[in-house]
Amino acid sequence: QVFLHHKDGHRVPVSIKITPVFNKENQIIGAVEIFADESKNIDLIKELEVLRNKTFKDSLTQVGNRRFAELELSQRFDELDDYNIDFGILFFDIDHFKAVNDTHGHDVGDDVLKMVGKTVYNIIRSLDAICRWGGDEFVVILPNVDKKQLGIIAEKIRLFVEKTWIQAGGTILRITLSIGGTMARKNDTIEDIIHRADALMYKSKEKNRNAVTIG
């Protein structure tokens, strides 16, 4: 595939197929080149990517949405059942998020959600997934970890977010997270593992928030 120069000046994506021409002695005496305009295929790929983003990305934070989280969890459970590849999840929300909205307004609240999503996305591994579960709740799905590693990653997320801030009018706004984490079990459903992680998150809130609880 190449991009050729159109007579109107723009570049056009073109696929080129070259077929050799042989003589009776089976020697190559030439070739036939077939050019095909790939513009429509490129447009289709772009449209599919846009559709995929709308289907699986949260429009505000640009991390995965709940549908993507459920799909990812389903795949990880299949890997656990078929290949014994362990995984864990972290479930967290933003401490005092309602107060942020009430005090600074929903635009600032949206900025906080985006900040959290981008911060966590940038510090997890490429094979991990962060998704917005709903409201100010997020889930991080971490394949191929053990319980100790799950706790280390959770603490890293907690610390990075604690040390991050945004400007809200003339003030510096810092936020913290309450995090619950758990490893997947063989007979778990998606509802089971989310419920367990959610309960552990509330134990972090009982510790005066800005805490991690792994169970």
MDAnalysis code that builds the backbone (N, CA, C; Angstrom):
import MDAnalysis as mda
import numpy as np

u = mda.Universe.empty(645, n_residues=215, atom_resindex=np.repeat(np.arange(215), 3), trajectory=True)
u.add_TopologyAttr("name", ["N", "CA", "C"] * 215)
u.add_TopologyAttr("resid", np.arange(1, 216))
u.add_TopologyAttr("resname", ["GLN", "VAL", "PHE", "LEU", "HIS", "HIS", "LYS", "ASP", "GLY", "HIS", "ARG", "VAL", "PRO", "VAL", "SER", "ILE", "LYS", "ILE", "THR", "PRO", "VAL", "PHE", "ASN", "LYS", "GLU", "ASN", "GLN", "ILE", "ILE", "GLY", "ALA", "VAL", "GLU", "ILE", "PHE", "ALA", "ASP", "GLU", "SER", "LYS", "ASN", "ILE", "ASP", "LEU", "ILE", "LYS", "GLU", "LEU", "GLU", "VAL", "LEU", "ARG", "ASN", "LYS", "THR", "PHE", "LYS", "ASP", "SER", "LEU", "THR", "GLN", "VAL", "GLY", "ASN", "ARG", "ARG", "PHE", "ALA", "GLU", "LEU", "GLU", "LEU", "SER", "GLN", "ARG", "PHE", "ASP", "GLU", "LEU", "ASP", "ASP", "TYR", "ASN", "ILE", "ASP", "PHE", "GLY", "ILE", "LEU", "PHE", "PHE", "ASP", "ILE", "ASP", "HIS", "PHE", "LYS", "ALA", "VAL", "ASN", "ASP", "THR", "HIS", "GLY", "HIS", "ASP", "VAL", "GLY", "ASP", "ASP", "VAL", "LEU", "LYS", "MET", "VAL", "GLY", "LYS", "THR", "VAL", "TYR", "ASN", "ILE", "ILE", "ARG", "SER", "LEU", "ASP", "ALA", "ILE", "CYS", "ARG", "TRP", "GLY", "GLY", "ASP", "GLU", "PHE", "VAL", "VAL", "ILE", "LEU", "PRO", "ASN", "VAL", "ASP", "LYS", "LYS", "GLN", "LEU", "GLY", "ILE", "ILE", "ALA", "GLU", "LYS", "ILE", "ARG", "LEU", "PHE", "VAL", "GLU", "LYS", "THR", "TRP", "ILE", "GLN", "ALA", "GLY", "GLY", "THR", "ILE", "LEU", "ARG", "ILE", "THR", "LEU", "SER", "ILE", "GLY", "GLY", "THR", "MET", "ALA", "ARG", "LYS", "ASN", "ASP", "THR", "ILE", "GLU", "ASP", "ILE", "ILE", "HIS", "ARG", "ALA", "ASP", "ALA", "LEU", "MET", "TYR", "LYS", "SER", "LYS", "GLU", "LYS", "ASN", "ARG", "ASN", "ALA", "VAL", "THR", "ILE", "GLY"])
u.atoms.positions = np.array([
    [0.841, -1.192, 0.000],
    [0.000, 0.000, 0.000],
    [0.879, 1.247, 0.000],
    [0.532, 2.212, -0.852],
    [1.281, 3.463, -0.965],
    [0.286, 4.616, -1.049],
    [0.804, 5.833, -0.905],
    [0.003, 7.036, -1.084],
    [0.531, 7.770, -2.317],
    [-0.268, 7.771, -3.362],
    [0.145, 8.406, -4.607],
    [-0.380, 9.840, -4.685],
    [0.311, 10.616, -5.491],
    [-0.037, 12.031, -5.655],
    [-1.149, 12.165, -6.684],
    [-2.295, 12.713, -6.260],
    [-3.415, 12.927, -7.162],
    [-3.164, 14.167, -8.003],
    [-3.766, 14.232, -9.164],
    [-3.571, 15.389, -10.038],
    [-4.077, 16.684, -9.409],
    [-5.024, 16.561, -8.441],
    [-5.530, 17.745, -7.759],
    [-4.652, 18.162, -6.576],
    [-3.597, 17.383, -6.333],
    [-2.624, 17.787, -5.325],
    [-2.614, 16.967, -4.056],
    [-3.728, 16.285, -3.709],
    [-3.759, 15.531, -2.465],
    [-3.212, 14.127, -2.662],
    [-2.971, 13.456, -1.547],
    [-2.482, 12.084, -1.595],
    [-3.650, 11.099, -1.506],
    [-3.541, 10.015, -2.256],
    [-4.598, 9.009, -2.326],
    [-4.023, 7.657, -1.887],
    [-4.673, 6.967, -0.932],
    [-4.205, 5.625, -0.556],
    [-4.528, 4.621, -1.664],
    [-3.504, 3.919, -2.109],
    [-3.642, 2.997, -3.240],
    [-2.957, 1.681, -2.892],
    [-3.610, 0.574, -3.214],
    [-2.952, -0.727, -3.086],
    [-2.441, -1.140, -4.461],
    [-1.247, -1.691, -4.485],
    [-0.616, -2.105, -5.744],
    [-0.341, -3.601, -5.673],
    [-0.845, -4.327, -6.669],
    [-0.556, -5.755, -6.776],
    [0.265, -5.975, -8.052],
    [1.399, -6.659, -7.911],
    [2.305, -6.881, -9.036],
    [2.363, -8.376, -9.324],
    [2.077, -8.741, -10.572],
    [2.097, -10.138, -10.997],
    [3.145, -10.325, -12.088],
    [4.103, -11.234, -11.922],
    [5.129, -11.428, -12.951],
    [4.558, -12.095, -14.200],
    [5.160, -11.793, -15.358],
    [4.808, -12.419, -16.645],
    [5.981, -13.291, -17.066],
    [5.706, -14.577, -17.366],
    [6.747, -15.534, -17.720],
    [6.680, -15.882, -19.202],
    [7.839, -16.251, -19.791],
    [7.857, -16.799, -21.152],
    [7.789, -18.317, -21.081],
    [7.945, -18.947, -22.231],
    [7.825, -20.410, -22.275],
    [8.928, -21.100, -21.488],
    [10.057, -20.421, -21.326],
    [11.181, -20.997, -20.559],
    [11.070, -20.691, -19.065],
    [9.915, -20.171, -18.676],
    [9.651, -19.835, -17.276],
    [10.566, -18.733, -16.752],
    [10.936, -17.843, -17.649],
    [11.734, -16.689, -17.269],
    [10.824, -15.461, -17.178],
    [11.112, -14.603, -16.209],
    [10.307, -13.387, -16.048],
    [10.688, -12.396, -17.134],
    [9.712, -12.001, -17.934],
    [9.965, -11.054, -19.012],
    [9.234, -9.725, -18.803],
    [8.496, -9.654, -17.720],
    [7.762, -8.415, -17.446],
    [6.868, -8.596, -16.236],
    [6.035, -7.617, -16.024],
    [5.122, -7.676, -14.884],
    [3.885, -6.848, -15.178],
    [2.808, -7.216, -14.524],
    [1.560, -6.453, -14.617],
    [1.291, -5.834, -13.260],
    [1.074, -4.529, -13.236],
    [0.749, -3.830, -12.000],
    [-0.722, -3.428, -12.012],
    [-1.407, -3.734, -10.920],
    [-2.818, -3.375, -10.781],
    [-2.937, -2.399, -9.610],
    [-3.489, -1.226, -9.893],
    [-3.669, -0.188, -8.875],
    [-5.135, -0.139, -8.462],
    [-5.372, -0.065, -7.161],
    [-6.741, 0.029, -6.654],
    [-6.825, 1.144, -5.624],
    [-7.816, 2.020, -5.793],
    [-8.025, 3.129, -4.860],
    [-8.557, 2.574, -3.534],
    [-7.849, 2.860, -2.436],
    [-8.222, 2.344, -1.114],
    [-8.942, 3.381, -0.259],
    [-9.318, 4.506, -0.858],
    [-9.915, 5.593, -0.068],
    [-11.147, 5.131, 0.698],
    [-12.010, 4.381, 0.043],
    [-13.243, 3.947, 0.698],
    [-12.939, 3.010, 1.851],
    [-11.916, 2.145, 1.684],
    [-11.552, 1.230, 2.766],
    [-10.994, 1.993, 3.966],
    [-10.182, 3.018, 3.675],
    [-9.632, 3.840, 4.753],
    [-10.762, 4.540, 5.498],
    [-11.721, 5.080, 4.739],
    [-12.863, 5.753, 5.367],
    [-13.659, 4.777, 6.236],
    [-13.807, 3.538, 5.755],
    [-14.556, 2.532, 6.509],
    [-13.845, 2.202, 7.821],
    [-12.520, 2.074, 7.757],
    [-11.748, 1.789, 8.963],
    [-11.919, 2.920, 9.978],
    [-11.867, 4.167, 9.488],
    [-12.037, 5.315, 10.373],
    [-13.434, 5.326, 10.997],
    [-14.445, 4.994, 10.186],
    [-15.811, 4.963, 10.697],
    [-15.979, 3.872, 11.754],
    [-15.336, 2.718, 11.522],
    [-15.416, 1.631, 12.494],
    [-14.724, 2.004, 13.801],
    [-13.605, 2.728, 13.694],
    [-12.898, 3.166, 14.887],
    [-13.747, 4.163, 15.686],
    [-14.410, 5.080, 14.976],
    [-15.291, 6.029, 15.645],
    [-16.427, 5.296, 16.343],
    [-17.001, 4.308, 15.658],
    [-18.098, 3.522, 16.228],
    [-17.628, 2.748, 17.453],
    [-16.432, 2.177, 17.360],
    [-15.878, 1.430, 18.489],
    [-15.687, 2.346, 19.687],
    [-15.157, 3.539, 19.443],
    [-14.955, 4.488, 20.537],
    [-16.274, 4.870, 21.194],
    [-17.307, 5.079, 20.373],
    [-18.618, 5.429, 20.919],
    [-19.204, 4.275, 21.723],
    [-18.892, 3.044, 21.309],
    [-19.463, 1.869, 21.964],
    [-18.760, 1.546, 23.270],
    [-17.439, 1.690, 23.300],
    [-16.662, 1.189, 24.431],
    [-15.936, 2.252, 25.240],
    [-15.963, 3.517, 24.815],
    [-15.275, 4.567, 25.563],
    [-16.269, 5.467, 26.280],
    [-15.905, 5.858, 27.492],
    [-16.685, 6.853, 28.201],
    [-16.441, 8.209, 27.548],
    [-17.486, 8.882, 27.161],
    [-17.352, 10.100, 26.364],
    [-16.677, 11.233, 27.132],
    [-16.805, 11.249, 28.454],
    [-16.200, 12.330, 29.241],
    [-14.727, 12.066, 29.524],
    [-14.419, 10.924, 30.098],
    [-13.059, 10.654, 30.570],
    [-12.174, 10.006, 29.514],
    [-12.784, 9.445, 28.463],
    [-12.064, 8.770, 27.386],
    [-11.381, 7.477, 27.831],
    [-11.742, 6.963, 29.010],
    [-11.320, 5.611, 29.375],
    [-12.465, 4.662, 29.001],
    [-12.296, 3.372, 29.264],
    [-13.350, 2.431, 28.933],
    [-14.636, 2.733, 29.699],
    [-15.759, 2.371, 29.100],
    [-17.031, 2.548, 29.798],
    [-17.451, 1.231, 30.469],
    [-18.629, 1.227, 31.047],
    [-19.080, 0.041, 31.779],
    [-19.224, -1.162, 30.848],
    [-19.688, -0.935, 29.646],
    [-19.835, -2.036, 28.683],
    [-18.484, -2.671, 28.387],
    [-17.465, -1.815, 28.227],
    [-16.122, -2.337, 27.970],
    [-15.596, -3.106, 29.182],
    [-15.869, -2.596, 30.386],
    [-15.429, -3.280, 31.604],
    [-16.037, -4.673, 31.688],
    [-17.324, -4.781, 31.389],
    [-17.984, -6.086, 31.456],
    [-17.426, -7.045, 30.414],
    [-17.116, -6.519, 29.219],
    [-16.508, -7.353, 28.177],
    [-15.122, -7.815, 28.602],
    [-14.335, -6.893, 29.149],
    [-12.972, -7.213, 29.593],
    [-12.999, -8.237, 30.729],
    [-13.906, -8.055, 31.674],
    [-14.018, -9.000, 32.783],
    [-14.415, -10.388, 32.292],
    [-15.323, -10.437, 31.335],
    [-15.743, -11.714, 30.771],
    [-14.567, -12.440, 30.122],
    [-13.745, -11.714, 29.391],
    [-12.563, -12.308, 28.751],
    [-11.564, -12.792, 29.786],
    [-11.384, -12.017, 30.857],
    [-10.427, -12.421, 31.895],
    [-10.912, -13.655, 32.638],
    [-12.208, -13.772, 32.852],
    [-12.734, -14.976, 33.489],
    [-12.533, -16.199, 32.592],
    [-12.682, -16.011, 31.286],
    [-12.422, -17.112, 30.346],
    [-10.962, -17.564, 30.441],
    [-10.030, -16.601, 30.537],
    [-8.609, -16.936, 30.662],
    [-8.321, -17.638, 31.990],
    [-9.014, -17.209, 33.033],
    [-8.842, -17.854, 34.336],
    [-9.323, -19.301, 34.281],
    [-10.473, -19.531, 33.657],
    [-11.041, -20.876, 33.571],
    [-10.231, -21.781, 32.647],
    [-9.799, -21.244, 31.511],
    [-9.149, -22.081, 30.499],
    [-7.649, -22.254, 30.720],
    [-6.980, -21.199, 31.215],
    [-5.512, -21.221, 31.291],
    [-4.966, -20.913, 32.685],
    [-5.854, -20.760, 33.660],
    [-5.437, -20.443, 35.023],
    [-4.613, -19.154, 35.105],
    [-4.949, -18.164, 34.290],
    [-4.291, -16.856, 34.343],
    [-5.055, -15.997, 35.344],
    [-4.415, -15.738, 36.468],
    [-5.072, -14.970, 37.524],
    [-5.244, -13.513, 37.118],
    [-6.224, -12.865, 37.712],
    [-6.367, -11.421, 37.559],
    [-7.051, -10.851, 38.792],
    [-6.858, -9.566, 38.974],
    [-7.503, -8.871, 40.076],
    [-8.143, -7.591, 39.591],
    [-8.975, -7.010, 40.417],
    [-9.571, -5.726, 40.073],
    [-9.435, -4.758, 41.242],
    [-9.407, -3.483, 40.915],
    [-9.484, -2.409, 41.891],
    [-10.745, -1.618, 41.611],
    [-11.492, -1.347, 42.652],
    [-12.728, -0.577, 42.509],
    [-12.596, 0.638, 43.416],
    [-12.779, 1.821, 42.858],
    [-12.604, 3.017, 43.688],
    [-13.554, 4.117, 43.268],
    [-13.766, 5.042, 44.201],
    [-14.465, 6.273, 43.860],
    [-13.710, 7.458, 44.446],
    [-14.152, 8.651, 44.108],
    [-13.482, 9.881, 44.515],
    [-14.070, 10.350, 45.841],
    [-13.216, 10.533, 46.806],
    [-13.671, 10.948, 48.127],
    [-14.315, 12.339, 48.067],
    [-15.475, 12.458, 48.703],
    [-16.196, 13.739, 48.822],
    [-16.490, 14.361, 47.442],
    [-16.801, 13.513, 46.472],
    [-17.019, 14.041, 45.120],
    [-18.264, 14.931, 45.064],
    [-19.290, 14.587, 45.826],
    [-20.505, 15.420, 45.843],
    [-20.175, 16.832, 46.331],
    [-19.293, 16.920, 47.319],
    [-18.899, 18.236, 47.827],
    [-18.148, 19.037, 46.773],
    [-17.374, 18.346, 45.939],
    [-16.668, 19.025, 44.842],
    [-17.678, 19.653, 43.888],
    [-18.685, 18.888, 43.503],
    [-19.724, 19.413, 42.610],
    [-20.505, 20.552, 43.257],
    [-20.856, 20.371, 44.518],
    [-21.658, 21.384, 45.203],
    [-20.893, 22.688, 45.409],
    [-19.598, 22.566, 45.677],
    [-18.784, 23.743, 45.984],
    [-18.272, 24.434, 44.728],
    [-17.820, 23.660, 43.762],
    [-17.117, 24.225, 42.602],
    [-17.915, 24.125, 41.298],
    [-18.981, 23.363, 41.287],
    [-19.783, 23.218, 40.078],
    [-19.455, 21.953, 39.310],
    [-20.365, 21.569, 38.431],
    [-20.226, 20.302, 37.704],
    [-19.120, 20.336, 36.657],
    [-18.792, 21.501, 36.135],
    [-17.683, 21.574, 35.177],
    [-16.372, 21.188, 35.853],
    [-16.169, 21.673, 37.060],
    [-14.974, 21.293, 37.813],
    [-15.040, 19.811, 38.173],
    [-16.233, 19.343, 38.532],
    [-16.402, 17.918, 38.796],
    [-16.016, 17.071, 37.603],
    [-16.413, 17.509, 36.403],
    [-16.031, 16.791, 35.186],
    [-14.518, 16.799, 34.999],
    [-13.890, 17.940, 35.294],
    [-12.429, 18.027, 35.171],
    [-11.741, 17.066, 36.138],
    [-12.308, 16.913, 37.320],
    [-11.751, 15.975, 38.300],
    [-11.849, 14.540, 37.777],
    [-12.995, 14.186, 37.227],
    [-13.164, 12.837, 36.669],
    [-12.158, 12.573, 35.554],
    [-11.967, 13.560, 34.676],
    [-11.009, 13.408, 33.582],
    [-9.585, 13.285, 34.108],
    [-9.251, 14.089, 35.129],
    [-7.924, 14.034, 35.714],
    [-7.632, 12.652, 36.296],
    [-8.603, 12.106, 37.029],
    [-8.420, 10.788, 37.628],
    [-8.251, 9.725, 36.542],
    [-9.130, 9.765, 35.540],
    [-9.053, 8.777, 34.466],
    [-7.710, 8.798, 33.761],
    [-7.229, 9.993, 33.400],
    [-5.957, 10.120, 32.682],
    [-4.776, 9.731, 33.563],
    [-4.822, 10.123, 34.840],
    [-3.725, 9.789, 35.750],
    [-3.565, 8.286, 35.881],
    [-4.671, 7.598, 36.130],
    [-4.604, 6.142, 36.303],
    [-4.220, 5.468, 34.991],
    [-4.793, 5.925, 33.885],
    [-4.468, 5.347, 32.584],
    [-2.971, 5.412, 32.299],
    [-2.349, 6.529, 32.685],
    [-0.940, 6.746, 32.362],
    [0.024, 5.953, 33.235],
    [-0.440, 5.422, 34.373],
    [0.487, 4.715, 35.254],
    [0.266, 3.201, 35.287],
    [-0.797, 2.713, 34.675],
    [-0.994, 1.263, 34.622],
    [-0.325, 0.697, 33.382],
    [-0.216, -0.626, 33.320],
    [0.422, -1.291, 32.187],
    [-0.490, -1.273, 30.968],
    [0.110, -1.527, 29.809],
    [-0.672, -1.498, 28.570],
    [-1.708, -2.616, 28.524],
    [-1.466, -3.727, 29.220],
    [-2.432, -4.832, 29.206],
    [-3.532, -4.656, 30.240],
    [-3.389, -3.659, 31.127],
    [-4.425, -3.376, 32.114],
    [-5.520, -2.506, 31.488],
    [-6.631, -2.400, 32.170],
    [-7.736, -1.571, 31.659],
    [-8.344, -0.772, 32.791],
    [-8.561, 0.515, 32.547],
    [-9.330, 1.335, 33.473],
    [-10.632, 1.724, 32.811],
    [-11.721, 1.605, 33.553],
    [-13.047, 1.891, 33.013],
    [-13.847, 2.692, 34.036],
    [-14.673, 3.570, 33.528],
    [-15.597, 4.298, 34.401],
    [-16.838, 3.438, 34.564],
    [-17.085, 3.009, 35.797],
    [-18.203, 2.118, 36.066],
    [-19.523, 2.886, 36.105],
    [-19.449, 4.119, 36.604],
    [-20.640, 4.954, 36.683],
    [-20.417, 6.061, 37.691],
    [-20.924, 7.258, 37.423],
    [-20.731, 8.373, 38.340],
    [-19.256, 8.650, 38.548],
    [-18.820, 8.604, 39.811],
    [-17.392, 8.793, 40.103],
    [-16.728, 7.470, 40.471],
    [-17.337, 6.357, 40.089],
    [-16.780, 5.030, 40.358],
    [-16.005, 4.516, 39.148],
    [-14.824, 3.953, 39.412],
    [-13.980, 3.396, 38.364],
    [-13.570, 1.978, 38.755],
    [-13.285, 1.173, 37.741],
    [-12.740, -0.164, 37.975],
    [-11.474, -0.315, 37.135],
    [-10.444, -0.892, 37.743],
    [-9.197, -1.196, 37.044],
    [-9.051, -2.709, 37.008],
    [-8.849, -3.262, 35.819],
    [-8.759, -4.713, 35.631],
    [-7.302, -5.051, 35.337],
    [-6.725, -5.939, 36.155],
    [-5.282, -6.190, 36.136],
    [-4.997, -7.676, 35.947],
    [-4.720, -8.112, 34.729],
    [-4.424, -9.524, 34.480],
    [-3.012, -9.898, 34.935],
    [-2.849, -11.175, 35.257],
    [-1.532, -11.741, 35.545],
    [-0.852, -11.041, 36.729],
    [-1.599, -10.865, 37.813],
    [-1.036, -10.323, 39.056],
    [-1.424, -11.252, 40.200],
    [-0.689, -11.138, 41.309],
    [-1.102, -11.826, 42.524],
    [-1.599, -10.784, 43.532],
    [-1.998, -11.249, 44.704],
    [-2.619, -10.355, 45.684],
    [-1.643, -9.273, 46.143],
    [-0.372, -9.635, 46.314],
    [0.621, -8.655, 46.747],
    [0.817, -7.575, 45.693],
    [0.937, -7.984, 44.433],
    [1.102, -7.018, 43.346],
    [-0.121, -6.120, 43.214],
    [-1.296, -6.704, 43.443],
    [-2.536, -5.921, 43.383],
    [-2.496, -4.793, 44.403],
    [-2.029, -5.097, 45.595],
    [-1.935, -4.081, 46.633],
    [-0.918, -3.001, 46.304],
    [0.207, -3.398, 45.698],
    [1.241, -2.429, 45.323],
    [0.710, -1.464, 44.269],
    [0.017, -1.998, 43.273],
    [-0.532, -1.149, 42.210],
    [-1.606, -0.215, 42.768],
    [-2.436, -0.738, 43.660],
    [-3.488, 0.082, 44.272],
    [-2.877, 1.247, 45.039],
    [-1.838, 0.975, 45.793],
    [-1.186, 2.033, 46.573],
    [-0.527, 3.053, 45.644],
    [0.023, 2.598, 44.526],
    [0.619, 3.514, 43.550],
    [-0.445, 4.450, 42.979],
    [-1.606, 3.900, 42.647],
    [-2.708, 4.725, 42.129],
    [-3.155, 5.727, 43.184],
    [-3.341, 5.257, 44.403],
    [-3.773, 6.148, 45.484],
    [-2.804, 7.310, 45.665],
    [-1.510, 7.000, 45.668],
    [-0.493, 8.019, 45.909],
    [-0.413, 9.020, 44.758],
    [-0.434, 8.521, 43.516],
    [-0.329, 9.413, 42.367],
    [-1.503, 10.385, 42.315],
    [-2.702, 9.886, 42.577],
    [-3.864, 10.770, 42.539],
    [-3.804, 11.768, 43.685],
    [-3.371, 11.324, 44.861],
    [-3.260, 12.225, 46.010],
    [-2.299, 13.387, 45.724],
    [-1.256, 13.126, 44.939],
    [-0.244, 14.142, 44.653],
    [-0.584, 14.972, 43.412],
    [-1.751, 14.741, 42.818],
    [-2.170, 15.465, 41.622],
    [-3.232, 16.495, 42.000],
    [-3.324, 17.570, 41.231],
    [-4.312, 18.608, 41.544],
    [-4.762, 19.309, 40.274],
    [-5.851, 20.052, 40.400],
    [-6.308, 20.918, 39.317],
    [-6.607, 22.296, 39.883],
    [-6.655, 23.287, 38.999],
    [-7.040, 24.633, 39.390],
    [-8.558, 24.750, 39.354],
    [-9.130, 25.201, 40.442],
    [-10.579, 25.440, 40.499],
    [-10.787, 26.896, 40.869],
    [-10.966, 27.729, 39.846],
    [-11.010, 29.167, 40.090],
    [-9.634, 29.635, 40.518],
    [-9.538, 30.233, 41.687],
    [-8.246, 30.689, 42.180],
    [-7.626, 29.763, 43.193],
    [-8.191, 28.563, 43.368],
    [-7.680, 27.648, 44.392],
    [-7.147, 26.364, 43.759],
    [-6.265, 25.711, 44.497],
    [-5.748, 24.402, 44.105],
    [-6.669, 23.339, 44.705],
    [-7.190, 22.474, 43.866],
    [-8.106, 21.436, 44.320],
    [-7.404, 20.082, 44.254],
    [-7.253, 19.464, 45.412],
    [-6.671, 18.123, 45.498],
    [-7.766, 17.129, 45.869],
    [-7.654, 15.945, 45.357],
    [-8.656, 14.927, 45.668],
    [-7.954, 13.622, 46.042],
    [-8.706, 12.736, 46.684],
    [-8.181, 11.434, 47.072],
    [-9.173, 10.342, 46.670],
    [-8.706, 9.106, 46.758],
    [-9.525, 7.953, 46.375],
    [-9.648, 6.980, 47.539],
    [-10.781, 6.299, 47.595],
    [-10.945, 5.126, 48.451],
    [-10.986, 3.910, 47.530],
    [-10.075, 2.959, 47.781],
    [-9.869, 1.854, 46.842],
    [-10.105, 0.516, 47.530],
    [-10.834, -0.362, 46.852],
    [-10.981, -1.742, 47.281],
    [-10.472, -2.660, 46.188],
    [-9.748, -3.707, 46.558],
    [-9.198, -4.615, 45.554],
    [-9.362, -6.061, 45.941],
    [-9.549, -6.906, 44.937],
    [-9.714, -8.331, 45.192],
    [-9.269, -9.138, 43.990],
    [-8.837, -10.362, 44.249],
    [-8.471, -11.287, 43.185],
    [-9.711, -12.071, 42.735],
    [-9.733, -12.418, 41.458],
    [-10.841, -13.218, 40.928],
    [-10.763, -14.645, 41.459],
    [-11.925, -15.229, 41.670],
    [-12.024, -16.614, 42.110],
    [-12.706, -17.438, 41.029],
    [-12.435, -18.724, 41.043],
    [-12.878, -19.609, 39.960],
    [-14.377, -19.552, 39.715],
    [-15.167, -19.500, 40.756],
    [-16.620, -19.562, 40.589],
    [-17.285, -18.196, 40.624],
    [-16.466, -17.143, 40.548],
    [-17.008, -15.788, 40.550],
    [-17.819, -15.499, 39.296],
    [-18.790, -14.614, 39.443],
    [-19.405, -13.933, 38.309],
    [-18.898, -12.494, 38.314],
    [-19.230, -11.750, 37.270],
    [-18.864, -10.335, 37.235],
    [-19.473, -9.615, 38.425],
    [-20.727, -9.939, 38.724],
    [-21.405, -9.296, 39.848],
    [-20.704, -9.621, 41.164],
    [-20.230, -10.858, 41.318],
    [-19.560, -11.271, 42.551],
    [-18.296, -10.446, 42.808],
    [-17.443, -10.359, 41.803],
    [-16.156, -9.696, 42.011],
    [-16.327, -8.186, 42.194],
    [-17.285, -7.592, 41.464],
    [-17.548, -6.157, 41.642],
    [-18.118, -5.887, 43.032],
    [-19.049, -6.733, 43.453],
    [-19.661, -6.546, 44.776],
    [-18.613, -6.663, 45.873],
    [-17.709, -7.630, 45.755],
    [-16.675, -7.826, 46.775],
    [-15.711, -6.638, 46.811],
    [-15.294, -6.166, 45.636],
    [-14.387, -5.018, 45.574],
    [-15.074, -3.751, 46.084],
    [-16.359, -3.608, 45.773],
    [-17.127, -2.447, 46.233],
    [-17.211, -2.435, 47.764],
    [-17.449, -3.598, 48.357],
    [-17.518, -3.694, 49.819],
    [-16.175, -3.349, 50.454],
    [-15.084, -3.766, 49.818],
    [-13.749, -3.454, 50.324],
    [-13.448, -1.961, 50.183],
    [-13.973, -1.350, 49.127],
    [-13.814, 0.101, 48.968],
    [-14.459, 0.832, 50.147],
    [-15.619, 0.370, 50.587],
    [-16.294, 1.030, 51.705],
    [-15.551, 0.812, 53.015],
    [-14.785, -0.268, 53.120],
    [-13.917, -0.432, 54.282],
    [-12.823, 0.626, 54.277],
    [-12.339, 1.000, 53.067],
    [-11.356, 2.081, 52.960],
    [-11.960, 3.402, 53.425],
    [-13.233, 3.616, 53.133],
    [-13.902, 4.839, 53.592],
    [-14.019, 4.858, 55.111],
    [-14.204, 3.672, 55.696],
    [-14.277, 3.594, 57.155],
    [-12.934, 3.894, 57.807],
    [-11.854, 3.779, 57.026],
    [-10.509, 4.121, 57.527],
    [-10.229, 5.620, 57.362],
    [-11.261, 6.398, 57.209],
    [-11.141, 7.848, 57.013],
    [-10.721, 8.196, 55.585],
    [-11.036, 7.315, 54.636],
    [-10.824, 7.559, 53.208],
    [-9.333, 7.663, 52.859],
    [-9.077, 7.933, 51.550],
    [-7.699, 7.995, 51.038],
    [-6.917, 6.766, 51.489],
    [-7.516, 5.596, 51.224],
    [-6.933, 4.343, 51.742],
    [-7.168, 3.222, 50.742],
    [-6.422, 2.130, 50.951],
    [-6.533, 0.925, 50.133],
    [-6.884, -0.251, 51.037],
    [-7.848, -1.056, 50.609],
    [-8.179, -2.293, 51.309],
    [-8.203, -3.432, 50.304],
    [-7.351, -4.429, 50.520],
    [-7.277, -5.584, 49.622],
    [-7.783, -6.807, 50.378],
    [-8.669, -7.565, 49.747],
    [-9.214, -8.739, 50.423],
    [-9.534, -9.855, 49.454],
])
